[in-house]
């Protein structure tokens, strides 16, 4: 038991350190102009955000989540459950959990898209495995592309705590389209 607590504390410290590192480089929230992202692949857009060359995403502040890792076909978001996210039953609202999962699976797809392609979510399916409360200090949602085609993409995601417990998982279908 002591070792499990120590391992969880070590993971939590790593997650906090990664979030601080990412935040230190990011620009304030805003909306990128079309001319700023024209000709960039999905991965190049994320690299520009991570390097403070494009504004960070406004919803990240609203729901207290942050993209902490993005590579082609994979995206990891981190969120801190707060009492402000609670539903009347005394647990974190499923919509907050769905937002983290939607973000990680959608951005996993976006990160794999070439320049000139965009996407939109067609379907999001979430399975809630256990309740999230403020007792879980941080959660991570990791999304991975399963299929990337010319018009459709699919991805799966998992929401876990620093102790490795699964709280929810999701799948998405995204429509891929040409951008102007």
C-alpha positions as CSV (number, residue, x, y, z in Angstrom):
1,X,0.0,0.0,0.0
2,X,2.8,2.4,0.9
3,X,4.5,1.7,-2.4
4,X,1.3,2.3,-4.4
5,X,0.8,5.7,-2.6
6,X,4.4,6.6,-3.4
7,X,4.0,5.6,-7.0
8,X,0.8,7.6,-7.3
9,X,2.5,10.6,-5.7
10,X,5.4,10.4,-8.2
11,X,3.1,10.2,-11.2
12,X,1.1,13.2,-9.8
13,X,4.3,15.2,-9.4
14,X,5.3,14.3,-13.0
15,X,1.9,15.4,-14.3
16,X,2.0,18.7,-12.4
17,X,5.5,19.3,-13.7
18,X,4.5,18.6,-17.3
19,X,1.5,21.0,-17.0
20,X,3.7,23.8,-15.6
21,X,6.2,23.3,-18.5
22,X,3.5,23.4,-21.1
23,X,1.8,26.4,-19.6
24,X,5.1,28.3,-19.4
25,X,5.4,28.3,-23.2
26,X,1.8,28.8,-24.2
27,X,0.3,32.1,-25.4
28,X,-2.9,33.5,-23.8
29,X,-6.2,32.0,-25.0
30,X,-7.6,33.3,-28.2
31,X,-8.7,32.2,-31.7
32,X,-6.2,31.6,-34.4
33,X,-6.9,33.6,-37.6
34,X,-7.3,31.5,-40.8
35,X,-4.1,33.1,-42.3
36,X,-2.1,31.8,-39.2
37,X,-3.0,28.2,-39.8
38,X,-3.3,28.1,-43.6
39,X,-0.9,25.5,-45.1
40,X,-0.2,23.9,-41.7
41,X,-0.7,20.2,-40.9
42,X,-2.6,19.4,-37.8
43,X,0.7,18.5,-36.0
44,X,2.2,21.9,-37.1
45,X,-0.8,23.7,-35.6
46,X,-0.2,21.9,-32.2
47,X,3.5,22.6,-32.3
48,X,2.8,26.3,-32.9
49,X,0.4,26.3,-29.9
50,X,2.9,24.5,-27.7
51,X,5.6,27.0,-28.7
52,X,3.3,30.1,-28.0
53,X,3.1,31.0,-31.7
54,X,-0.6,30.5,-31.8
55,X,-3.1,31.3,-29.0
56,X,-4.0,28.6,-26.6
57,X,-7.6,27.3,-26.7
58,X,-10.2,29.3,-24.7
59,X,-12.2,26.2,-23.6
60,X,-9.1,25.0,-21.8
61,X,-9.5,27.8,-19.2
62,X,-13.2,27.3,-19.0
63,X,-13.1,23.6,-18.0
64,X,-9.5,23.6,-16.5
65,X,-7.9,21.2,-19.0
66,X,-4.7,21.3,-20.9
67,X,-3.2,19.5,-23.8
68,X,0.1,18.1,-22.4
69,X,1.3,15.8,-25.1
70,X,0.5,15.6,-28.8
71,X,2.2,13.6,-31.5
72,X,0.8,12.3,-34.8
73,X,-2.3,10.2,-34.1
74,X,-2.1,10.7,-30.3
75,X,-3.2,13.4,-27.9
76,X,-3.1,13.6,-24.1
77,X,-5.2,16.1,-22.1
78,X,-5.0,16.7,-18.4
79,X,-7.8,18.1,-16.2
80,X,-8.2,18.9,-12.5
81,X,-11.6,17.9,-11.1
82,X,-13.1,20.7,-9.0
83,X,-16.2,21.2,-7.0
84,X,-17.3,23.7,-9.7
85,X,-17.6,20.7,-12.0
86,X,-19.9,18.8,-9.7
87,X,-23.5,17.7,-10.6
88,X,-26.3,17.5,-8.0
89,X,-25.2,14.0,-7.1
90,X,-21.9,15.2,-5.6
91,X,-19.6,13.9,-8.4
92,X,-18.0,15.5,-11.4
93,X,-20.5,16.0,-14.2
94,X,-20.3,13.6,-17.1
95,X,-20.2,16.5,-19.5
96,X,-16.8,17.6,-18.0
97,X,-15.5,14.0,-18.5
98,X,-16.9,13.9,-22.0
99,X,-15.2,17.2,-22.8
100,X,-11.8,15.9,-21.9
101,X,-12.4,12.7,-23.8
102,X,-13.8,14.5,-26.9
103,X,-10.8,16.8,-26.8
104,X,-8.2,14.0,-26.7
105,X,-9.8,11.8,-29.4
106,X,-10.6,14.8,-31.7
107,X,-7.1,16.2,-31.3
108,X,-5.6,12.8,-32.0
109,X,-7.4,12.8,-35.3
110,X,-6.4,16.5,-36.0
111,X,-2.7,15.8,-35.2
112,X,-2.7,13.2,-38.0
113,X,-4.2,15.4,-40.7
114,X,-2.1,16.9,-43.5
115,X,-2.3,20.5,-44.4
116,X,-5.5,21.4,-46.2
117,X,-7.6,19.0,-44.1
118,X,-10.0,19.6,-41.2
119,X,-12.4,17.5,-39.2
120,X,-15.5,17.6,-37.2
121,X,-16.9,15.1,-34.7
122,X,-19.8,13.1,-36.1
123,X,-20.2,10.8,-33.0
124,X,-18.8,10.6,-29.5
125,X,-19.6,7.6,-27.3
126,X,-18.6,7.7,-23.7
127,X,-18.6,4.9,-21.1
128,X,-18.4,6.0,-17.5
129,X,-16.7,3.3,-15.4
130,X,-16.4,5.0,-12.0
131,X,-17.2,8.4,-10.4
132,X,-14.7,11.2,-10.5
133,X,-14.5,13.5,-7.5
134,X,-12.1,16.1,-6.2
135,X,-10.4,13.2,-4.3
136,X,-8.9,12.4,-7.7
137,X,-6.5,15.3,-7.9
138,X,-5.8,15.1,-11.7
139,X,-7.0,12.9,-14.6
140,X,-5.5,12.3,-18.0
141,X,-7.4,11.6,-21.2
142,X,-5.3,9.9,-23.8
143,X,-6.7,9.5,-27.4
144,X,-5.3,7.4,-30.2
145,X,-6.3,7.2,-33.8
146,X,-7.7,3.8,-34.8
147,X,-8.4,4.6,-38.5
148,X,-7.6,7.7,-40.7
149,X,-9.2,7.6,-44.1
150,X,-9.9,10.2,-46.7
151,X,-13.3,11.2,-45.4
152,X,-13.7,9.4,-42.0
153,X,-11.5,8.9,-39.0
154,X,-12.0,7.0,-35.7
155,X,-10.2,7.2,-32.4
156,X,-10.4,5.8,-28.9
157,X,-9.7,7.4,-25.6
158,X,-9.2,6.5,-21.9
159,X,-9.5,8.7,-18.8
160,X,-7.3,7.6,-16.0
161,X,-6.1,8.9,-12.6
162,X,-2.5,9.0,-11.5
163,X,-2.9,5.6,-9.8
164,X,-3.8,4.1,-13.2
165,X,-7.5,3.6,-12.4
166,X,-9.8,3.9,-15.4
167,X,-12.7,6.4,-15.0
168,X,-14.2,6.5,-18.4
169,X,-13.4,5.6,-22.0
170,X,-14.7,6.9,-25.4
171,X,-14.7,6.4,-29.1
172,X,-15.3,8.9,-31.8
173,X,-16.0,9.1,-35.5
174,X,-14.9,12.2,-37.3
175,X,-15.7,13.5,-40.7
176,X,-12.6,14.6,-42.6
177,X,-12.9,17.5,-45.1
178,X,-10.9,19.8,-47.3
179,X,-10.3,23.2,-45.8
180,X,-10.4,26.4,-47.9
